[in-house]
Amino acid sequence: MSETPSQDDELAGTEQPFVQHLMELRDRLLYCIYGVAVALIVLAIWPGPNGLIDFIAQPIRAHMPPDAKLIAVGVFTPFFVPLKVLMLVAVLAVLPWIIYQLWAFVAPGLYSHEKKFALPLILFGSLLAYVGIAFVQFFVLDKMFGFIQGFTPTSVAATPDIASYVESILSLYLAFGMAFQVPIVVMLLVRFGIVEIDKLKAFRGYFIVVAFVIAAVVTPPDVISQLALAIPMCVLYEVGIVAAGWFAKSGAPYAAEVCRRTVNDKKGGHLAIRKADGQLILRDTAQTAPEEMDYFTDEHRHPYFHTNNLWIDLEQLKAALQQRGTVLGLPLIYNVKTVDPADSSSPKVIQLETAMGAAIEVFKGATAIAVPRSRFQPVKTTNELLLLRSDVFDLGADSRLNQTVPDVPRVDLDGRFYKLIDDFQARVVVAPSLRQARSFVVQGDWTFDRPVAVEGEAVFPDLGRPALAGPGSAHGAADRRGQRHLRGGGRPGRGTRREKQALQGDRKSVV
């Protein structure tokens, strides 16, 4: 999906200079400080520093002798500890205000659908933080100190220092406040397509172990506090899985699958947001002016690529067809082609077509689903076909296509000699090894009929005549390791069988 402004982007024209962003950040930080200052004044009047100390000391005093009090060992402790508690409580009291200011700072840079998604999570996260702190104050501390005081010898007066007590419970407040964010983390992982719900369920046993390890590290060395942290984390993990499943079921009438664009994804389209109403629309290469094609195919400006996999609510599709007289009214795509695709000299014709992917603009509330690259490996040009036949991809025992390198190299074959499948088949008899390549550019009429391995950035220049590829035939910038760009003896890429099998199933999308 397009993440940078276009003519149909609702964020187009909203960019601000860097200095203005700094001024906006300054203002929001000042608003946060003003909020904390107001809370300090109110809390200083009521209940005051003494009242706050008495409140947070209730759990331990309930397990001390009737006349016992907390002691202050340091000279300045009676002054600084109540002040520290006052300031921290003030920050907690205005936490929603602080989060709102942060939200107001980043909200102008978010799309409408992102705002709808982020705001509930921010509010829900704040609520969970308060619940975690309250759980510590009214349950964990009472049980923990009851357990610890039970081991105190009768000859020992258990009168803790107020400074160490405050530091201990503040660390617990922080630990539980963070631990109670587990549902938020789980939903974010699912929402951004990082982890699937089935994998979260499979990871359940491992998470229980992780939860107990975290509890053992961040809590005092008593069983009660460790269990009080680990068990809620496990419960909240299950809550996060349920919430993520509910969140994933958005009820959208139409959803388009998108995935991260690579340097080879040039032909096709991506989604954009229409500035007028915030509606998702499809933008295709055939709908793009030649002078804008560099921007359109820039994987950094538009990092998400349309996979051509669509999810449609059939009931809503039926309603849309009835409302529109069985015609969705999709935009026309204008293409100039030849009568014989294999003969560029044959008469030219104009092809008018529509793309079902453009139906996304018909349905209000339509959305996009980010899917992993393993679900989408397009073969739209012979560039992708070469990658598929090379050792960049391997056919696993489960007949699934697996990527063998972290980053797929850029492939650019001369369209004069490799555009048509018959020309490609005649010139690429044995696919070169590309596992060590960063880019593979062929300019001119080259034939690959022997095993070769490409390393670094390889360029085959146009010699003005047909040529055979072999060691020393590639030229380009020197590899960092000083190795040759093309060497003989590489493992030939397996092609025909793997290609035919990989084109079957839901892990490929071929146009």
N, C-alpha and C positions, 0 to 999 in steps of 0.2 A: 504494500500500500504506500502510496506516496506520502512521504514525511516532510517534504519541502513544498513551499507555496508554488502553485501554478495558477493559470487563469481561472481554474475552477476550484481553487483551494480557499477555504474560508479564512485562512490565516494570511492570505496574500495582502500585502500592504500594511501589515501590523508590525513589521520589524522596527526596532528602535536602536539608536546608537548605544555603544557599550557604556558610555558615561551615564546615559539616562537609566540604564539598567542598574548601575551602581547607586544612583540617586534613589531609585525605587527601593532597592534593598536597604539603603540607609533609613528611609522612611519607615519601612516595615519593622526593622529592628528597633527603632525608636518607639513605635507603637507597642511592641512587646515590652520594652522597658517601662513605658507608661503604665501598662496593665499590671506589671509586677509591682510597681511603686504604689498603685492604688490598693492592691491586695495587701502589701506590707502595712500601709496605714490602717486599713480596716482591721487586720489581724492584730496589730499592735494595740489597738483600742480594746478589741474583744476577739478572742478570749485573752489576749496578751501572751507574752513569752512564757510566763509561769503556767498559764492555763494549757498551753501547747505541750510543755514539758510534762505536766501532770497527766495529760491525755495519753501521750505515747509511753509513759512509764507505767501505766496501769497494768499491762500484762505481767511485768516482772514483780511489781509491788504486791500483786495478788498472791504471790508465792514466797514473799519475804515475811519475817516476823512482824507483828502488828505495828511496833514502834520503829521499825528499821526504815532507813532512808538511803537513797543513793548518795554517794559521796563525790566530791570534786577534788581530785588530787592536785591538778595544776593550779597555779596562782591565778591565771586569767580564765580558767575554765568556767566559773560561774557567769562570766560575761559573754564569752564567745560562743559557748554551746547553745544557750537560748537564742542568741542572734542567728546562729547557723540554722537552727530548727525553724525559726520564724521565716527566714528567706526561702528555705526549701519548701515549706508548706505554701508560701505565697506563689512559688512557681507552679506547684501542683494545682493550686486553686485556679490559676488562670491558664492552665494547659490548653483547654479548648480555644482560648483567645490566641495563644501563641501559634497553635496549629492553623487557625484561621488566617493569620497573617502570612504564614508560609504558603498556605494555599492561595491566597490572593496574589502572592508574588509570582507563582508558577502558572496559575490558571490562564492568564492571557496567551500563553504559549501552547495550550492544549486544545485539541479539537472537542467538539460538542460531545461525541461519544466517549472520549477519554474523561471529560469532566463528570459525566454521569457515572462512570466506573470508579473514579478515584475518590470522589467525595464521600460515598457511603463507607468505603474502606477506612478513610481517615477518621470519620466519626466512630465507627465500630472499633477501630484500634484504640482510640482515646478511652472509650468505655471499658474495653478489656484491661487497659492499664489501671484504671480506677478499681476495677474488680479485683485485680491481682494485689494491689496495695491493701484494700479492705480485707482480703482473705488473710494476708499476713497479720494485720493488726488485730483482728477479732478471732482468729482461729489458730494460726501457726504459732505465734508468739506465746499464747497461753499454754498450748500443749508442749511446746519446746521447753519453756522455763519450768513447767511442772515436772517434766522428765529430768531436766538438769538439776533442779533443786532437790529432787528426790535422792540424788547421790551425794548431797552435801553432808559431811560429817557433823555431828551435833556439837563438836568442839570448835567448829568454824563458823564465823559470822559472814553470811553471804551478802555483802554490801558492795555491789559493783560500782565502778567509776562511771559517772554520767557520760563522759566523753566517749569511752569505749563502748558503752551501751548504745549511744546514738549512732556511732559509726557502724555497729553490727546490724542494727535494725534498718538503717538506711541502705546498706548493701542488700539486705533481704528485700526491701521495697523495690530496689532496682532489678534484682534477679527475677522476682515474681512478675513485675510489670513487663519485663522483656519476654519471659517465658509464656505469658498469657497472650502473646502476639502470634503464637503458632498457627491459629486458623488463618490469620492474615497472610502469613508467609506461604502457607499451602495454597490458598486461593490465587495468590500472585503467580506461583509456579505453574499452576494449571492454566491460568488466564493467558499467560504469555507463551504457552506451548513448550515450556522447558521440561516439564514432567507430566506424564499422563496419569489419570486417576488410577488405572490398573497398576501402574508401577508404584504409586503411593501405597496402595493396598498391599502389594507384595513386600514393600519396605517396612511394613508395620512392625514386624518382630525386631528388625534392626533399630527402629526408632525407639522402642522400649528400652533397649540397652543404652542407646545414646542419652535418653532422658535420665536414666539412673546415674550415668556417668556425670552428666552436667550437674545433677542435684548433689552428687557427692563432692564435686569441686567447689560449687558456689555457696553451699549451705554450711552451717556449723556442724561439727562432728557428732551429730546425734541422729538417731534413726527417725524421729518424729518429723523434723524439718525436711530431711531428705525425702521421705515418703510424701510429705505434704507438697513438695515441688514436683516430684517425678510423676505421681499419679495424675494430678491435674494436667500436666503436659501430655500424657498419653490420651487422656479424655479429650483434650482440646485438639489433638491430632486427628482423632476420629471425627470431631465436630468439623474440622477444616476439610476433611475428605467429603463429608456430606454437603457442606456449604459449597465446596468447589463443584460438586456434581450439580447442585441446584443452580449455581452461577453459570455453569456451562450451558444449561438448558435455558437459554435466554429468551426463547419464544420468538426469535426473529423469523420473519416470513421467508427470508432469503439470506443465504450465507455463501460467500465465495472463499475458497481456499487460496491462500497466498503463502509464499515461502521466500526466504532470503534470495535475492538476486546475486548471481555470480557474473564474472566478467564476460562469460559466454552467452548470457541471456540477453540477446539483442532483439530478437524477433518475438512479437507477442504484445502484451499489454500489462498495465497495472491499474490499480484503483486510485481515484482521486476524490476529493470532497468538494462538491459544488458550493461555492461561497454563498450563493443566494439563499439556500435553505438547509445546508449541511448534509445533503443527500449524497450517498456514495454513488459514483458513476465509474464506468469503464473507459479507459483511454488506451487505444490501440495504435500500433505503429502505422497502420494504414490511415489513421485519422490525424497524423502528425505531419506538420510541414517539414520539408527537408532541412530548412535552416534551424529547426528546433530538435532535430533527431539526436544530436549529441547530448542535449540535456535530458531528453526522454529516456535514452538508454544508459544514462549514468547510474551505475549501481550504488553510488553514494548519495545522490540526490533523491533517487527513488529506489530504496533498498528492497522493496517487496514486489514480487513478480506474481502475476496471475497464473494459477496452475490449470485453469480450465475445468476444475472440479467444482461442481455447484451443488448446493443443498437448498431445496425448495419445499416449502409447505404447500402440498397439493391443494388443500382447501383454499388457501389464500390465492394460489395461482388460478383456480377455478373462479373465484370471486373477481379477480382482476380481469380475466378474459370476459366474463359476463358484463362487467362494468364498461369495458372498452370495445364491446361488440366483436369479440373473439380476435381482436388485433391489439397486440401489446404496444405497437407504435415505436419499435426500436429504431435507433439512428442507422442510416445507411452507411455502408463502408464502400468506398470507391477504389477499385483496383484496375490498373491497366496491365493486360496480359496478352499473350499471343495465342492464336488458334492451336498451334502445336507447341506445347511447353518445351519440347526438346529442340525446337527449331526457332531461334530468335528472329529469323528472317521471315517467318510466316506472318500473315496479317494480324495486326493488333486488334484487340477487342476490349471492351469495357465490362468488367464484372462488378455487379452490384450485389451486395450481400449484407446480412445482419448477423450479429453475434449474440447468442443466448446469454453470454456473460454480461451484455449491456442491459439485460432485464433487471439488473440490480437497482437501477434508478427508478423502476416502476413501483417498488415495494418500500414503503416507509418503514423505518426501523431495521432495514437490511444491515448486515454486518459482515465482517471478514474473520476468517479463522486462520491463524498462523500454523502451518504444518512443517514438520522437519523435512530436510532435503531428501531423505530416504523415501519419502512418499511421492516425490516429484522429480523425475529425471527426464526432461524433454528431449526429443530428437526432432527439431524443427528445421535444421540445416545439416549439411554434411560436416560442419564443424563438430556438432554434438555427436554425430554418427562416428566420427573418428575417435572421439573420447570414449565412447561406448565400446568400441572394438579394441582400444588400447588396454594396457594393464592398469590404467587409472581406476577401472572398475573390474570387479571380479565376481563371478557367479558362485555363491555359496552352496553348501550342501543342501540347503532348504530351497534352492532355486530362486533365491532373492539376490538382487544386484547390490553389492557392497562397494562403497568407495574405499580405496586402499591408501589414499593420501589425505592429509589434513586439508589442503587447498587444491582445488582443481585448476590446472594450468589454463591459460588463455590460448585458444586455438583460432587461427585466422587463415583459412584456405582461400586461394585466389579464385574468385567466383567465375572467371573466364574458363577455368579448366576443371573445377570441382563442384560447381553448383548442381549439376544434374547427377542423379544416382549412377547412371551408366558410365559417365566420365569419371566419377569418383571410384567406382569399382575397378575401372581399368588402370587407374594410377595408384591406388592404395591396395596393393596385393597383399602385403604384410604390414600390419599396423605397427608403427614404431612404439617403443617403450617411452612413456611420458611421466613415469613416477618421479624422476628427478628434475623435471622441467618446470620452469615458471611460465614460459610462453613458447608457443610453437607457431611461427608465421611462415607461410609458403607463398612466395611471389613468383609466378611463372609456372611453367609446365614441368613438374617433377614427378617421377615415378618411384614409389617405394616398394621394391620387390625383394628385399632382403632384411634380416633382423638388424635393427639399429636402435640405439638408446640415446635419447635426447636429454641433455643436462643444461640447467640454467635457462638462458634466453636464446633461442635458436631462430635464425632468420635464413630462409632459403631465397636468395635473390633471383630476379628474373634475368636469365642468361640470353633471352631472345631465341631459344631453341629448346627442344625437349632434352631433359637431363635425368640421370639416375642418381638417387640419393645414396650416399655412402659416407664413410669417415672423411672429414675435412670439407664436406660440401655445404655445411651450414656456417653462417657468419653472423656476428652480432657483438654486443657488449660482452666483455670478458666475465666469466663466472668468478665469484668471490674466492673460490677455492683454487682458481687457476686451471681448472679442468677443461677439456675440450667440450664443445657444445654437442657434438655428435660423435659417437663412437660405435664401432661395429660389435656384433655379437650379442646385442640385447635380446631378451626374451620376446618373441613376437606376440603381439596382443591377440588373444582369442576373439573371434568375431562372430561368425555366422550362428553357431549353436547358442552361444550366450545371448546374442542379440535377439534371436527369435524367442527364447525363453523369457528374457527380461521384459519383452513387450507384452507379456501376458500377466494378468493380475492387476491389482490396484496400486502398485508401487510405481507405475509409469503413466505418464500422460503424453500421448503422441498426437500431434496435429499434422 
